[in-house]
Amino acid sequence: MSEKNRQGKRSARERLREQREREKHSERRVRTVKVGGIAVVALAAATGLGVVAAGRGGDSASGASAEPVVVGRADAPATLTVYEDFRCPACGQFEETFRDTVHDLTEDGSLRVEYHLVSIIDGNVGGNGSKYAANAAACARDADRFPEYHDTLFANQPAETDDAFGDKTRLLDLASEVDGLDTAAFRTCVQDGEHDSWVSRSNAAFTSSDFNATPTVLLNGEDIYGSSEPLTPDSLRSRVEDLAAAS
């Protein structure tokens, strides 16, 4: 990786860290909440709790027609299921907080992650950034660079009302921060929207499910992010270690 790219990544991380600190000091946490199939923005005190409508149930949003992007070993004792939108501020907050822990656990073989990419914010505030970014992430999966590009998108996440990811040139530019991703095949995949129909199916499955907010995070089918006990990197690691020990 070039020094320029390393500097760019550090700058992106610093900008994101500053943004998260501002959000923390504002004592508000924003989650995108789905009500009757429509995404709305809800606010809650910054206690680790999200605003979630009643009736969240099992993983009814998954299916062969919109299978998730999977990272980690198939035989991992724990499976983390994540529903997220690349324009969702709370999803960015989740990624910033848990990214390193999730990477550590997938790399040591104890955790498998299933990413369901949705585009509810496009419908809420307008634009195409959620859909185009999700398609680009699927293109990165095709190139075996999904985790790196996924993290790069969140590290460079624009404000929720800024449809910067609706510009495919921006998505292609960010590929230069991931070694080996900026290829002709990736560019064609992004420009042609090769996985747009998959993104639409994934989003439709989510909006018709019992899940009501992004991010939705399940561990072996149990909702662990919208519960009364705030999830932390340490508690996530402990839960996964317990599942591994019991397997």
NORTA-V816347 format. One line per field, one symbol per residue. psi: psi as a letter, one per 30 degrees, with the letter a starting at -180 (. if undefined). A space follows every 50 residues. Layout:
psi=???
This chain:
psi=kleeeeeeeeeeeeeeeeeeeeeeffhkkkkjkkjhgkklkkklkigfkl jkllgkbaiffllffiklkkklkfgkfkkkkkjlkffjeeeeeeeeefee eeeeeeeggfkkkjjjklhffefeflageeeeeeeeeeeeeeghgeeeee eeeefgkllefjheffjfeeeeeffffjkgeileeeeeeeefhegeeeee eeeeeefgafkglkkkkkjhfkjffglfjkkleeeeeeeeeeeeef.
